[in-house]
Amino acid sequence: MNNKKELLSMIINGKPTKELFITMLIRDISLIDAISDLVDNCVDGAIRLKGDGKFTGLKVDITVKEDCFKIEDNCGGIDRELARNYAFRFGRPSEASTVDYSVGQFGIGMKRALFKMGSKFEIKSTTDSDSFTVEIDVNKWSADDNWDFKFKNITQGNFPLDKRGTEIIVTFLNPDVKERFKQGNFLSELEQKLEVQHLLNISKGLTVKINGHSVRAKQLELLNGDKFKTAYLYRNYKIYGNTSVKIYAGIGKYKNIRTGEDMGGWYIFCNKRLIKGSEQTDITGWGARTPVRIPAYHIQFSRFRGFVFFEAKEPYFLPWNTSKNGINIDSPIFRAVRLEMIRLMLPVKNFLNEVHDESVDFANDRLDKKYLQEEIDSANLKSFSDVKTSKKFISPHQRHKAKKRNEVTITYKKTKDKVDKIKEVFDVSSAKEAGEKTFEYTYDRECKE
Amino acid sequence: MSTSYERINYNLRPAKSVERKMLCEAFRRLLNFYDLTKYRYVGFGSIFFSDFTLIHKSLGIKDLISIEKETKDKKRFEFNCPYKCVKLRFGDANDVLPNLSWRRRLILWLDYDYRLNGSMFVDISTFFSRARSGNIILLTMEVTPYELHELNKKTSKYEKISRYEKLKETIGASKIPLGVKEKDLDRQGFPRVCYNIINNEIDQIFSIKNSVIENNKKLIYKQLFNFRYQDGDALMLTVGGIIYSQKDKKKIQECNFEDLDFIKSKRNEYKPYEINVPNLTFREMRYLDKILPRSKSPKIKKEEYLAFLSEEKQENYSKIYRYFPTFVEAEIR
């Protein structure tokens, strides 16, 4: 009897708590990224249906309102057995089958997103053969130790193509989420984010709508012309699940920093989902010392565009974090790819420096035309998949020498009233001109033959 | 590049003059609850200081600041300053506003004479982040849609960008409301889009500010003004309102702003108060005055009509007759 008591006291409780999911994990992701996660699930459905083909006809409709959030798609629905054994688990069991090249992989996206938004969920799904509904009340669910959910109803039948899909409704929204959903600016930001994060899927034909308004397909464009070639590299990593990577490095034309939207930098995609962009830190090589020296990101590089596309059958191998908004910098694949990225960006950085120097020389009257700028202005923008590429970045080079003027700057200070008098005498309006006139006056009288 | 005060004589803008008087009438409603003489008024007086003169004379406010960004014309501004209590602050509003003391209650009129741009958001943010009960904000901007010659691509005189592109370049894509399309940026739609952009910005900043205040001290923004008028060639929009705390709610209700027919406090729809100043002679105005104000129905009776003047002109006059500006050319000996 004593032995048993001792045995029991040797056991330490290591069970996870429901609080971890309801209140803690939701902090790891922003509201907009959480919604993007839900869209990822729809995309996975689309991949399940069409594979690598076009997504035309498939749609995701998002409704954001003060009192409810809804996302519905026609991408095939969730299989009943998948729902029963895997879709609602916290984490993905190793035996769960995955969709090749999918974006949902951690088994956490949907639950975390829903918990973040509110406390009552209704999930309806219709596949070709079954239809089910699950209703979850978080407050009731968290009251006891039971981690299971229950189907509300299950029906079997032969469901038509246009009825197959998933619908998720969240009500009893959390107060701060409610507050954000009320704001027009939130909807604009959501549109912006989805536009970029899902641009490849949208360009494959997927329609994404927010409150009835279609999210535009953004273009990844690069400069293309006789004199410009984008750097392109392809690698395949057999030992890492055959993960492939395509790297593009070049320049875009747009330089819009006035509105705070600096588009320069690297854009990293995993299975067609944008994870990070525009990346401007050491993670993607800015400020690196090896293998070559790259300066830290600076406004003069705002025309730089680097696109990296990682594709893997099994998302496990991709170098992303669970929130899909960051790169797993410890991933060996990423570390290797980063070295290639740095190598490819060197000639682009050199060119942009030349453009900057040209601009400075022009402003200082040492050049009479901005030759490189003109080349940029006359080149076209093309989608990354259509540009001319080569092993390394090719661009025109500055062939015109800046005029070297043998000039010296003279600076000195004099009291205002004296300077004002001189200005009157020479009939000029600036101190600079006053200085120039006094110099010329003296030179003409003392130095000229 | 000429400054706006060199192009337009501000004293001669009739719709603006009507707007100013209407605003003063609205402000006067606060007199019962707030000591207006303890308020500070901040605006952009330019060289005419028209609003400053009106505010000081009719409301008695003695702490007035005019922000002026044309620093090279300092002496001219100082010369034209109408009263000792009007102080000039030279510099951009972005820089001046945060440095002002916000101790006093404030009426701030950001009377920009140009179109929506990013620096306006900074000023809105400064105002709302220092919000206190009783503060009033007004924003006036031009809402004429972008014209063809303004849509030139930088690199080629023959290629044009769309109005949407231009707007995106000016304020950023994330500030453009969901669902706005190119056709919404024409003469009909552009004022509404600008109105929504401003209100979205106000909502966002206000929400952030309020989220860290205890429930009973939370502030509320009540829109009062939503004007639209033509100023020469430019289409103008003025939007604004008052901030108050829960405990001042009753006071605000008793101000009864909605009694004034030019008050527009509904934000969910875009129905501005249009200020239309008809061109009438003195004799015509005096005739119409005799049958104003209307007692029962707002429409003019048939027999009172001046047959040669359009009904519209007479209607417009009856709406604003009390604020009608009078321009006289006279030499007074």
Interface residues (C-beta under 8 A of the other chain):
Chain A: D176 E179 R180 K182 Q183 G184 N185 F186 L187 S188 E189 L190 E191 Q192 I210 N211 G212 H213 N256 R258 T259 G260 E261 D377 S378
Chain B: G118 K154 T155 S156 K168 E169 T170 I171 G172 A173 S174 K175 I176 P177 L178 G179 N196 N199 N200 E201 D203 Q204 S207 S211
